[in-house]
Amino acid sequence: AGILKDRFLSARKEIVVLSVEAVGQLIGQGHYQRLLQGYKYTGELNTDSLKRLKSFLAAFRYLLLVRITDNEIIKSTEKSPRSEIPPKWDLEGNPVIKEIAVELITTRRIVVSLDIYDLKKEILVWHGTIHETQSKERTAYIEKKDEGIGRSFALIPVRAFLEVALQPSAPPTDKLLHKIFKAFAQYIP
């Protein structure tokens, strides 16, 4: 809630934004919690909630609600020959790969929807959804050995260890939310 308010105030100085605490005090914590629970599960305000909120028009006319609908972390790997090592070929002309680069990638994908309700008219007046993705990458180098079964088996635990130990952490949610909320603040009417 604090990130949303800060982004809106920095992008749209003409908008007066009440804090979550102030809205909770105005409408009562019980009503506020029921309103959020209903919105969390359905993604919309029901007509009863809108009618009850109409009595607070003196304090605020529009109610802005935000919902994170997806916050997914995806871990992946991409393996490729090391580009900085010149290619070598065996006697039959086949490429010989001695070292490979393993790109370890952790991606956070987040989807946020924002709704603005006009309490005077008791309707939804604006809806938007933003999808944002950010990745962190790390490269590990593994030597590929073809020289015997003992070394091949020894390489498997090392490779598994490297991929687990070096996997980058997921990008923080707050950083993505700053970007999303700034975009919302710029594009709402």
Salt bridges, closest charged atoms under 4 A:
GLU14 OE2 - ARG12 NE 2.82
ASP70 OD2 - ARG109 NH1 2.29
GLU72 OE1 - ARG109 NH1 3.71
GLU84 OE2 - ARG82 NH2 2.44
GLU99 OE1 - ARG82 NH1 2.42
ASP115 OD1 - HIS127 ND1 2.34
ASP118 OD2 - ARG61 NH2 2.82
GLU122 OE1 - LYS51 NZ 3.51
GLU122 OE2 - LYS54 NZ 3.41
GLU132 OE2 - LYS179 NZ 3.15
GLU143 OE2 - LYS145 NZ 2.78
GLU147 OE2 - LYS98 NZ 3.79
GLU147 OE1 - ARG151 NH1 2.95
GLU163 OE2 - LYS79 NZ 3.64
